[in-house]
Amino acid sequence: MMVSTPIADFDPDFASPAEWAAMYRACGLQVIPCYAPSEVSKGASWKRPKLSEWAEFQGSLVPDAVFARWYGTAGEHSARDNMGTLTGQASGNVFVIDLDDQKGPAAGEWWRGILAVHNNGIELETWRQQTGGGGRQILFRARPDWHAPTNRTPVGVDIRGQGGFAVLPASMHESGRRYGWAPGCAPYEIEIADAPEWLLAAAEALVAQHGGDQGGGGREHTASSGGDYDVFGHQRDGREWRMTRLICGAVVDWYRECPIKPGEAEQKAKAVEKYLIYESLVISRLTDPTKTKADLLEKEGRGWTLFWQKWQAMMRKWEGKVAEKARRSKSGRADEAPPKEPMVDPKTGDPLPLLQSAEQFVAGFSPPAYLIDGVLQRGYLYSLTARTGHGKTAVGMYIAQSIARGVLMHGKEVKAGTVLLLAGENPDDIRARFLVLAEAFGFKAEDLKMRFVAGVIDIAAKMSEIRAEAEKISDLVLVIVDTAAAYFPGDETNNNSQQGAYARLLRQLTFLPGKPAVLVNCHPVKNASRDNLLPMGGSAFLNEVDGNLTLWATAERQTTLHWLGKFRGPEFEPLAFELEVAESVRVIDAEGRLMPSVVAKPVSEFKLQMDEGKQESEENVLMHAIAADRNGSIANLAIKCGFIGGTGQPQKSKVHAMCGRLVEEKLLERRGNKYRITPKGKREIGWKDEED
């Protein structure tokens, strides 16, 4: 019977040789018995497998039956302390860098040198052991297509790759000392590291420069096809290793797509998707025509239950190991910005020096590419922040139709082109608004150069699909996201790291073909007033955008577009819009009744001043009425102020709206269902109490 010890329960202080071997096998290593120093004649090498022939084991893990014969109950090597691993393909392309520090400083200098150049002098986190002879061995897993060399070099650095053999702890050395894992660097404590590309290149350069003797017993070994695959290429042995690698790669790739940790439902859906891939690649050792492959794998302990456990364990490392791996490029170094085209002198075409002259520096000025002249630039990410009812959807749609139709936007020139609108918050409302907007401005909605996403999607997961479809659009110039809250993939809107990551995700939309500007409709922070209209997510979100546009309703049915907090580029004057109630015969309810909608239309500076003057006058009249009659009802206040509608009824809704604005300006305060004028309000209208 084969010994099987879970890695999590492995105790190195009390483990038997068979348990050591089972632990290594569970880690994917081809563990085999090794000679002890006392078993060989003086001068002969004992660091070799204690097998008459071992070339056949260099291609894949030995079958369970063979391993049981060696290390199972009463196995022929179950009490043997000395053991080792065959490196290369048999162990999942694991290779060893053997540093013979005890023979001189050259090996350590070589290792410290490549770490200094490529990894800021920091040791890589992987399996490391101290040999019984005083040297060091560092283990890595190479990518599958890299053939790890097995060579000895005269500088004290040996590479153990395909055909190689390395003695493992807790084997006994001829010095009387045992091999041992460095603290925190054992296979039962951490995962083996994937070798970065610079390390593979350094190993190849070392062998090319110093040559040396080929290891592996002086023979050239050909990897065995092994018995770990069936005739259809499905894997039998090493399935847990394959499962682990597949999960690790999938989760790290998922983090790279969007670093906001998904919820459990999303996790399970993704895990099921990846499990089906795993299941298609492996085969069960059990045979039962009445059972599915999934059932047989589950019975073996190599099915969905194990897969989900490993998946959850990996997701628990989302902010730690997963994030660290995701931030590293394939070369092993931290991700950097994509390489830019080399800067050249526009006059000569020669590369520019690091230290540029004034002439060279100013020649590199690139004029802004405006989407809306003086307001929005292409390739920039903007938030459009407004409270509910202040017109952000209406103004956003007015901007969209101006760009799509190539007409002036509030008197400003535009770059005509296609607009993409992500209608996440309420697609039906957007449909109705566009039909009403078309009738108000005299165009046909179906003729607009626009594309839509109807409903909420996972932007990160769909980014490649969005890009592929955007490539078919020759003139994409604007993307509108309605709203930021609808597409937010995190689970905590007040989490700064999630909001920052979300803004960086939205910025990826600016890299779509055509370098569109991206305008994201945002709800403001809690209790927002005119002077703190910042997008929800606070500084983390704001820091990532290029400008925060704002809308504030300054008068009845009137709103003003400006900016607050951050704006890259020249400032622009505030733009006023009238929020007009409009209808269309194409927008009716189930009973055939017209459904009114709100349309934004530009307001001239002259009209704005007239309206603001009228508003201020009406507000002063209302504040006088409230100061004179503290208990006046809304209807009575409307009558006293002369706010009477066309039907002869008092305009209570107008009074409510005006009172709301005056409360925000701290000129009134609300007490129950009544309003009181504040000291600031009294000063505004020059009111004095009787006792004054």
Beta strands, then each sheet from edge to edge (+ up, - down):
strand 1: 30-33
strand 2: 83-86
strand 3: 94-99
strand 4: 128-130
strand 5: 136-141
strand 6: 157-160
strand 7: 165-168
strand 8: 180-181
strand 9: 193-194
strand 10: 370-372
strand 11: 376-377
strand 12: 381-385
strand 13: 418-423
strand 14: 450-454
strand 15: 476-482
strand 16: 517-522
strand 17: 547-555
strand 18: 558-567
strand 19: 575-582
strand 20: 597-602
strand 21: 668-671
strand 22: 674-677
sheet 1: 1+ 2- 7+
sheet 2: 6+ 3- 5+ 4- 8+
sheet 3: 6+ 3- 5+ 9+
sheet 4: 10+ 11-
sheet 5: 14+ 13+ 15+ 16+ 12+ 17+ 18- 19+ 20-
sheet 6: 21+ 22-
end
